[in-house]
Amino acid sequence: MKKNTISRRKFVSSATVVAIGSSAFGLNLIGCNSLNVKSEKDVVSIVRIKDGNIAKAVEEAIDLLGGIKTVTKGKNRIMLKPNLVNSSTNCTTKVIVVKTLAQLMQKAGKEVIIGEGSAAAANFNVINNEIFRTKKREILDGMQQNVFDILGYSEMAKTLNIPLINLHSGDIVEVPLKNGFAAKSVKIHKSLTEIDLLCSVPMMKTHVLATVTLAMKNLIGLYPGTEYYSVRSWLHDRAAEAGSPGVAFEVIDMNNAVKTGLSVIDASTAMEGDGPSGGTLVDMGLIIAGTSPLATDMVGASLMGFEVTEIPAIILAHKTGMLPTSLDNIEIRGLSIDQSKRPFVKPNIIKWTDINNIWGVKEL
């Protein structure tokens, strides 16, 4: 069997956003987690984007779940969390997807905010194609504003009168974790403890550390860099020491500590190969949505041609008793998996320790 290798250029590109470490831990701790036991099947919708109308596909995907009023029932303050790992449109959630969700929620009378803590950006913590870890607020604040501006989120938020929250810095609070794998507690932006629902809005991508990055992995972007460094190196260091397979410890800790009530995967354009930034773009043309991040990720990974048993975070979720455990236990609406599946080129898996031992991450 031919052994795949990853070039230094791709390694650096992937490493820039590989440690997207962070977490959206609200105060709704494990007892009310959306991944816990349910009496009915979790529902996931798959919608084809037609004539380039991404907004309409997002609306259809939500309608198939019962409509925005159903999926946000009893939830008044909602944070939308896109995947803005850096300032490139090649590897980030399209602004139209988040804008459409925000408009639907506003029409339903909800208070909407958008939060993110990006991993890296040129001229901030990436200098001459080399990534640096930093806890300096002045660098992190400038980086986050730069990412919001370049990707069009600042303009969109201004148009809809929606606050943009830089989750790297500001009012930080500590939240305890029950049975955490990587840590016993986490420090997060206070805004995450003041929302009723978190909506994860990732771009569909492969990932050289996590195998895939979808709804659950996207939550790593919520750890504040002023506490865990810009590439969340402190978190990944601790998790690696504890034996985390493919950053699964960090991912499951996050998803056991936060109420992710809605997940919408932007698979309009996806990425295969050495993602989350060094891969090849794929014209997938889909929007996938669900109220369970685990169920949504299981469907998303299957659409990418992966077995759910290939994804470390999904494996660990099942070992810890999270449901659903099988695609047979998920009700899929809209397109079927067979109608929309496309085999992705798989990433060359690397370990977090390789970043430190082989490439290294210097500190600013």
N, C-alpha and C positions, 0 to 999 in steps of 0.2 A: 504494500500500500504506500502510495506517495505521501510523504509528510509535508503538509502545508507549512510555509514559513511566512513571517510578517516582516516587511522591510522596516528599517529605522524610520523612514519618512512616514509610513503608515502607522508605525508604533507611536511616534510622537503625536501624530494627528489624533489617533485614538486615545492616547493617554491624556490629551488635552481635555477630553470630556468624559473619560472613563471613570474618573472618581467624582461623579456628579453627586457625591454623597450628600444626603440630607433627608429630612423627614418631616412629615406633617403630622405631628402628634398633637391632637386636641386633648381636651380633658375628658372626652368620652372614651374611657379606657376599656380594656378588653371585653367587659361584659356586654357592651352594645355594639361590638364590631360587626360590620356588614359581612364579614367572612364566616361568622358563626353559624351554628346549626339553624336551618330553616325548614319549615314544614312543607313548602312548595318548591318547585324547581326554580332556579335562577333563570332569568330571561336575558338573552343577548340578541341584539338585532344586527343584521348585516345588510347594508344598502349600497347599491352601485351608484356612483356619481355619473349623472347623465348630462351631456352637452357642457361639461365643465362647471356645472352649477353645484358647487360644494355646499353652499348654504342650504339649498333645498334638500340635499342628501342628509345633512345634519338634522334638519327638521323632521324628515321622514324616519330617521333612526330613533329619534326621541318619541315620535308618535307611536312607533311600534312597541315601545316600552309602556305605553299608556298615556303619553303626553307629558308635557313639562309640569303641569299641576300635580300629576300623580307622582312623578319621581321626586318632586320637591315638597310634597305635602308635609305641612307642619314645620318646614324649614324656612326661616326668613332671611338669615344672613349667610350668604354662600360665597366661598372662595373658588375661583377657577385657577387651576394650576397647570399651565402649559409646560412643555419641555423646551426651554430656551437655553440649552447648554452653552451656546456661544452666539455670536452675532451673524452666523451664516444661515441663509434660508434653506440650504441643502440638508440641514440636519435638525431643524426646529419645527415646532407646531405652527402651521399656517395661521395667520392672524384672523382670517375669515372664519375659521372653525370656532375660535374663542369668541369672536364678535357675535356670531350667530347664536351661540349658547347664551351669551350675556343678554342679548336682545330678547330671547325667549323668556329668560328668567325675569327680566325687568317688566315685560308685558304681564307676567304672572304676579307682579307686585313684590318681587324679591329684591333685597339689597345685595348688590353684587360687588365683589372686589376681586382683583387679580394679583396673585402673589407668585414670586419666583426668586430663586437665588442661583444665578447662573454659575457655571463652573469656571469658564475662562474666556478671555477676550484679548485680542492683539493689542499691544501697547499698554496693557494693564498688568496682567500676570502671565502673559505670553510675550516674550521678547526674543526676537531673532529665532523664531521657531522653537524656542525652549520654554517649557512651562515652569512656573514658580509657584510654590505654596505661600500664601500670605494670610495674615489675620488683620492687616492694617485696614481700618475702616475707610480711610480716604481712597485707597485703591479699590476696595470692594464696592463702595458707593458709586464711584465714577464708572466702574465696569458695568454695574447693573443698569445705570441710566443709559449708558452707551448701547447696551444690548436692546433695551426697550425702545430706544430711539431708532436704531438701524432697522429693526425688524417690523417697525410700524405699530408697535403696541402703544407707544406714547400718544400718537395721533388718534388711534382708535379709542383709547381710554378717555381722551379729552372730548372727543365727539359724543361719547355715550355718558360722560360725566361719571366715570368709574375710577376709583382710586387704584393706583398701582403700588403694591407693597414690595419694597426691597427687603426680602427675608434674611439678608445677610447681617443686618445691623438694626439697632434701635432698641426698643423695649424687649428685652430677652427674659424669659422665665424658665424655671426648671420643672419638668414634669416627670413623675416616677413611672417606671415601666414594670409590669408584672411579668416575671419569668422571661426577661429580656435575654436574648442570645449574645448581643454585642455589648450591651450596657444595662445598668440598672435604672438609669434615668437619662433624660435628654434635655438639652436647652433649646428652646425654640422661640420664635418671634411671638409676642403676646397675641397678635391678631389671630393666630391659629387656635388659641383657646377661646376665642370670642365668636367663632363661626358655628353655625348649625349643621353645615354640610360642606364637605370638600369634594370638588369635582376634578378628577384627574384627566388631563387632556394631552396625552403623549402623542408623539409621532411614532409610527410603526418602524422599528429598526432592529437590526441585529446588534450584538454588543460583545466585544472581545473579553469582557469580564463576566457578564451576566448571561451570555448566550443570546437573549433577547431583552429589549427594553420596551416595556408597554406600560400599563396602568400602575401596577404595583411598583416597579422599578422607578417610575417617574417621581414618586414621592421622596426619593433621596434628595431631590433638589430643594428640600425645605430645611435642611440643617443650616444654621447661620454660620457663614464663613468666619465671622469675628470670634467664634468659639471653636470651630472645627477645621479652619483653614479653607481657602477658596476651593480646593479640590477635595475637601473633606478628608484629607489625608490622615488626620488623627483618628477619625472614626474607622476608616479602612485598616489602619495599622492595628487598632485594638481588635477588630473583628477577625483579621487574618491571624493574629496571635491566638484567638479562641478557636480557630479552625473553620472559619466561614467558607463554605463552598461557593465560589462564584458570587460573592457579596450577598449570598442568600440571608445570612444572619441579619445584616443591616436592613434588607428589604422586608423581611418578616417582622422584625421588631417594629418597624414603621407602621406596617399594615395592621398589626395587633394593637396599636395605640391610637389610631385615628379612625374617625368615621368617614370613610369614602363612600358617599351615597350615590355617586354617579361617576362612570368612567366613559369617556368618548375618545376612541382611538382615531387619530388622523392618519388614515392610510390612503390618502389621495395620492401622494408620492411617498414611497417607503424607501428603506435602505437595506441592502443585503451585503454580505461579505464582512469586512472589518469595520463595522459600525462601533460606536455610535457617531463617528464623524469621518472615518477613513474608508467607508464602503462605497458601493455603487448605487445610484438611484434607480428605483423601480417604479414604473407607472402602474400602481396597484389599483387606483380608482375606486376606493372603498371608504366607507365610514362604519365603524363598529361601535356599538354602545351597549352598556349594561349597568345594572345597579350593584353588582358584585364585582369588585376588581379581580378577584381570583377567577371567576367564571369568564369574565371578559378577556383576561389574559390567556386562559386556556383555549378559547376560541381563536384569539389573535395569533397565538403561536401555531395552532393547527393550520390556519390560513397561510402561514409562512412555510408550511411543510415540515414543521417540527413535531415530534411526539412530545406530549406533555411531560413524559419521563426524561426528556433531555434538558429540561429547564430547572436549574438548581433551586430557585425560589419556589417554584410550583411543587417540586418534590418535597421540600421542607415544609411547605404549607400543609400538604397532605399528611406528612408524618406527625404534625402537631394537631391533627384533627380538624383542620379547616375543610369546609365544604364549598363547592361540590368536589368530589373525588374523580368523577368521570364525565366525559362529554355526554354520556347517556343521561346524566342528571341535569343537563342544561337544555332549556327550551330555546331553540334558535328560530327567530322570526325574520322574515324577509328572504334573502338568499340563503341557500344551504352552504355548508362548508365545501362540498364537492363542486358547487357552481362557481365558487369564488376563490378556491385554493390555488396557490402558485408556489412551487418549491423555490426557496431562497438559497443562495449561496451562503454556506455557513461560515461563521467567523473563525479565525484562528484564535483559539482560547489562550489567554495569558493569565497569570496570577498577579494579584496586587503586589505581592512581594517582588515580582519581576520588575515592576516599575521602580521600586526603590533600589534593588540590587543590580539591575542591568542598566537602567536608564537614569534613575535618580530623579528626585524632585527637590530642587533647591528652594531656599526660603528667601523671600524679599524682606 
